[in-house]
C-alpha cells in the first residue's frame, strides 16, 4: 500500500475507512472544531502520539507513548489490525499525520496512508468541512506488539554519526542545524557528523509531496550508496522526521530508522555539539 493517498481517492470517504485528524499545539481542539473532514477523529500529538516527558533529556520532548497506551488509543478510535486508516494534519503531514503513519507501521499495521497535502488539499478540492465533535465507536482490544520497530537510541546514534557506512540525517531547517537559532530547545547546533536535509524540500509549492522519482533523487543525493537500514533520521523531537521517513517510503527507500529523542534529547545530555562557528 502506498503511504500516500489523494483526496480524490474514493477510499478517503469510504465508511469503512477510519479518518484521523492529527493536530498539534495548545489550541488543537479548537482548530479541529473550526473545520475537519467529515467523520474524522481528533488525535492530538501531545496526548495521543507522545508521552508527557518528566525530563526531555531522557527520550526528548515527544517520546513515544507506552505500547499499551497506544493500543488502548487505537481501540478507542475503533481501529482493528485490519482497519484502513487515513491520517492527515493541517501542516502538510509535518506535525502529526506522518507521525501516526510511522507509529502504526512500526507496530506492524500495514493499512495506513497519509492524505497527500493534508487539510489544505481537501479545501482546495472544495470538500465541505465539518465542525462537529465526531465520536468514534470503540473496537475490541488492539493487540499489543512487543516493541516499536525501526528506532535507534542515543548510543546507536553516537556510533552511526561516526561510521563511514551509516548516515544520520537532521531534517530541521538549516539555521537550526548550523547553530544560528534554536526556537524550541536549549542549545543550537547539530549532532557532529549528521548531515542536513530540510524536510520541506520534499514538498511541492502546493504543499504536496514531490513525485516518487523526484524524492528518490533528493534522498539519494544525501544517502548515496549507504544501505537504507543504515540511515538514521531525526529532527527536533521525532515528529517532522516521520515526514521524511514517509517520503523515503514513497520513494522506495525502505528501512531507515527514527531517532525519537532527536535534538531535544541530544542537546540536553552534555554531548558534543557542532555548529557552523565551531566547525565540528
N, C-alpha and C positions, 0 to 999 in steps of 0.2 A: 504494500500500500504506500502510495506517495505520501510524504509528510505534509504536503500542502494540498489544499482544496480551494477551488474558486467559488465565489459567492453565487455564480450562475449554475453551479452543480446542484441538481435537484436533491441530492442526498443531504445537503445542509439543512433543509427544512423537512426532511422525512420525519414523520412522527416517531420513528424508532431511533433516530439519532439523538444523542444527548449533547446538547449545546451548552458550553460552559464559557461564561463571560468572566475573564480574569481582570481584576482591577488592582491597582497599587496606590498607596497613599492614604492619608488620613480621611479624605473625602470620597473614598472608593464607593461606598454605598450610595451616596448622593449622586455621583456621576452615573452609576448603574440605573438608578431610578429616573434619571433625566432622559434615558434612552438606551435601549439594548435590543438585541434581536429577539423576536417573539419566542417565548418558551425557553429562553436562555437562563441557566442557573448562575447566580452570582458566586464567584470564588474570589477571595482576596489573597494577595501574595503573602501578607504577613500572618494571617490567621489560618489559611488552608494549605499553603505551599511552603511554609517555613515554620520553624520553631522561633520562639522569642528567646534569644540567647541571654544567658546570665552574664557572659563575658565574650564579646566578639573575638577576643584573642584565641578562643577555642571554638573553631568552626565558622567564624565570620559573622557578618550581620544577618545573613539569611541561611542558617543551617537547615538541612533537610529535616522535615518532621519525622518523628519515630514512625517506623513502618506500620505499627498497629494503629497509630493515629491517622495516617494517610489512608489505610484500608477502611477505617471507620468513616472517614470523609467520603470516600468513593461509595460506600454503601448508602450513606445519607443522600448522596446525589442520584442514587438509583443505578449506579454503574456496576455491571457484572463483567466477568472476564471476556464475554462475547459482545459487549456493547461497542457500538461505533460512536466514538467521542470526537466532537469537533470543538476545538478551543479557539478563542480569539481574545484580543485585548484592544485597547484604544491607543496603543503605541507601536504599531507595526510588528507585533509579536515580541518586542524587545523588553516588555515589563510584565511578563506573566504567561502569555499564551504559549510561547515556546518552552518555558519552564515546566508547565503542566505536561506538554507533549513529551519532554525529556523524562520527567518523573514516571509517567506511565510506561514509556518504552523501557526505562531502566528496571521496572519490576516485571517486565515481560508482557505488557499489554500491547498487542500489535495493532489493534483497530483504533488508532487515534491519528487525527490530522489537525493542522492549524489553518485557519482561514487566511488565505493569502491577501495581505492588505488590511486585515482586521476590520474594525468597525467602519473605518473610512471607506473601504471597498464596498461595504453594504450600502452606505448612504450615497456614495457615488452612483451606485446602480439603481437608486430610487427605492430601496427597501424601506418600508414604513416601520419605524422603531416602536417598541412597546415601552410603557412606563409602569407596568405592574411589577409587583414583587413576587416573581414566579417561585412557587414552591414545588420541588420535585417529589415524586413518590419513592420512598426508600426501597432498597433492594435487600436481599439477604446478605450475610457477611461476605465481604470480598476476601478471598484467600490471602493470607499474609505471607509474602515472599520471604526468603531467607535474608536478602540484603538488596540494597540498591547496587545495580551493576554499573560498570564503566565510570567509576570515580577513582580519584587519587587523593592521598592525604599529603600533608605538608612535607613529610620526609621524602616521599616519592618525587614531589615537585623539585625539591633541592637537588636530587640526583638527576632528574630529567633535564633541568636547566643547564647542567654541566656536560651532558652526554652528547657526543657527536651524532649518534643515531636516533636522537629524540629532539623534539622541539616543543617549547612552551609558548603558546600564543596568548598575548594580552589584547583583549578586544575593546579596551577603553579608548576614549578619544586621545589623540596624540599629545595634547597639552598635559593631560594627567600622566600619561606614560613617561613623558620627558621630565616630569617633576616641576612643571611651571605652575600648576594649580592642583588643588585637591579639595573639591567641594563637599565630599562625603566622609572621607576617612581622615586619620590624624596626621599622616605624613604623605607627601607627594613623592612620586617616583615609580619605579617598577622593579620586578624581580630580576636580579642580574642574570643575563643570558636569555631572557624572554624577548621575543620579537613582537612588534606591534602590528595589528591589523584591525582597524576600527570596524566594529560590527556593522555600522550603517553603510559601509562600502558595498555590502551585499544587496542593497536596495536600489530600486529604480527611483527616478524623481517622483513617481506616483505613490511611492511607499510600498511597492510590492517587491518580492524577491526577484533578482535577476534570473534569467533562464538558467537551467541546469548546466548548459555548456559554458556560459559566462562565469558562473560560480566556480565551476571546475578549474577554469583558467585562473581566476582570482586566488583560489586556495592553493593551487599547485605552485603558483609563484612564491608562496610563502613556505609551503611544506617541502617542495622539491621531491626528492626520491625517498623521503622518510616514510616508513610504513604508517598507515592511519592509526594503528593501535599504539604507536609510539608518539602520538600527538596529544598534548595536554592543552586544554583551552580554559582560560579563566578571564574574569572581569573584576568588578569591584566586590561583588558578594554572591557570585554564582547564578545570576539571573540572566543578564544580557549575553553571557557566554553560551547559554542554551540557544539563543537566536543564531549564533554562528554554527553551533553543532547541528541545528536543524538545516541550515544552509548547506553544510557539508553533506548531510544525508541526502538532500535533494540533488547534490552534485555527484552522488555515487561514491562519496568518501565515507565509508562506514567503519566505526570502531574507535574514533577519538574519545578521549576521556575528559571528564569535567573535574576541575579542582574547585570544589564547592566553597571552601573558605575564601579563596581568591585573595585579592589585595587587602580586603578588610581584616583577614586573619594574619597574613604575612606581615603587614605593616605594623602590627601590634605585638610582634614576637621578638623584637630586638635582633632582627636578622639584617644582613647586608641589603642596602637599597641603592639602586642605580638611578641616576638622573643624567640629563644632558650635561649638567655642570660638572659632575664628578667623573663621568666617562666610564663607570663600572660596566 
